[in-house]
Amino acid sequence: MPNFNILVTGSNGFIGKNLLKKLDSNSFNVIEFNRDDSIETLEKQIIQSHFIVHLAGEVRPNSSNDDFKSSNTLLTQNIVDIIRKYNKNTSILMASTIHAKLLKNEYGKTKREAELLIENYSKETNTRCFIYRLPHVFGEGCKPNYNSVISTWIYNSIHDLEINCFDRNIEMHYVYVQDIVDEFISIIKNQASNEIYIEPKKVYGTTLGEVIDLIDEFKHNFSIQDYKINGSEFKEKLYMTYSDYYRKINVQ
């Protein structure tokens, strides 16, 4: 679909980079918007776009309320306003969060505000839009010491740094970034879902203690040539993530 223009906001981010690799292999024409680009640039890009994948947003826990408001709510408002300005009916796929249901912090609140902006736009213009409420996402390319426990713990393990865990029994739900990217591409190509709010198909339940134990197992067996992964899909995908970090660190 070389004449199908897809605008990806936040294309330099964790999910964005993984998505771009797959979109490139599918021969889509990708337009990228990132943190340093202007609203004027965004306007020009939206005019050209046939579909928008909205991944941009503030996720860092230590960000200010203004940062959350600007990156999550106001950017989404700008996207919707520009589409309306040019009387376009552009479908939007937005990466949101389960925190938008909980509303316990500013991140969740501003993501919920962004959801409502897209939901209202979809209803008013009869345009198909898709909002993914994601739990914690892990996988290749996620930054350590940013907002991901898994990436930070893998980094610490490889560098022989301490792994700190407040409570091993805390239950967690994770999705693997490659699975999410594949779902996004399926939506872009088929727009098969009739629901605006979508839950990921593959969600892995675990505990922080299990994550620590698996990373520790990988660390002590990684150099063994015939080491085989026996266990769940989650363990296999966590091992692929560990292996990717290990290779990149040792190439540097």
PEWO-V857899 format. One record per backbone hydrogen bond with DSSP energy under -1.0 kcal/mol. CO is the residue of the C=O (numbers start at 0). NH is the residue of the N-H. If there is no record, write none. Layout:
co & nh
CO & NH
CO & NH
This chain:
co & nh
0 & 3
3 & 28
4 & 49
4 & 50
5 & 30
6 & 52
7 & 32
8 & 54
9 & 12
12 & 16
13 & 17
14 & 18
15 & 19
16 & 20
17 & 21
18 & 22
19 & 23
20 & 24
21 & 25
22 & 27
23 & 26
28 & 5
30 & 7
32 & 9
32 & 10
33 & 36
37 & 41
38 & 42
39 & 43
40 & 44
41 & 45
42 & 46
43 & 47
50 & 6
51 & 92
52 & 8
52 & 54
53 & 94
59 & 62
63 & 67
64 & 68
65 & 69
66 & 70
67 & 71
68 & 73
69 & 74
72 & 76
73 & 77
74 & 78
75 & 79
76 & 80
77 & 81
78 & 82
79 & 83
80 & 84
81 & 85
82 & 87
83 & 86
90 & 51
91 & 129
92 & 53
93 & 131
95 & 133
96 & 99
97 & 100
98 & 102
104 & 108
105 & 109
106 & 110
107 & 111
108 & 112
109 & 113
110 & 114
111 & 115
112 & 116
113 & 117
114 & 118
115 & 119
116 & 120
117 & 121
118 & 122
119 & 123
120 & 124
121 & 126
129 & 93
130 & 197
131 & 95
133 & 97
135 & 174
137 & 176
138 & 141
147 & 151
148 & 152
149 & 153
150 & 154
151 & 155
152 & 156
153 & 157
154 & 158
155 & 160
156 & 159
166 & 169
167 & 208
169 & 207
171 & 205
172 & 135
173 & 203
174 & 137
175 & 179
176 & 180
177 & 181
178 & 182
179 & 183
180 & 184
181 & 185
182 & 186
183 & 187
184 & 188
185 & 189
186 & 190
195 & 130
197 & 132
203 & 173
205 & 171
206 & 210
207 & 211
208 & 212
209 & 213
210 & 214
211 & 215
212 & 216
213 & 217
214 & 218
215 & 219
217 & 221
220 & 223
223 & 226
231 & 235
232 & 236
233 & 237
234 & 238
235 & 239
236 & 240
237 & 241
238 & 242
239 & 243
240 & 244
241 & 245
242 & 246
243 & 247
244 & 248
245 & 249
246 & 250
247 & 251
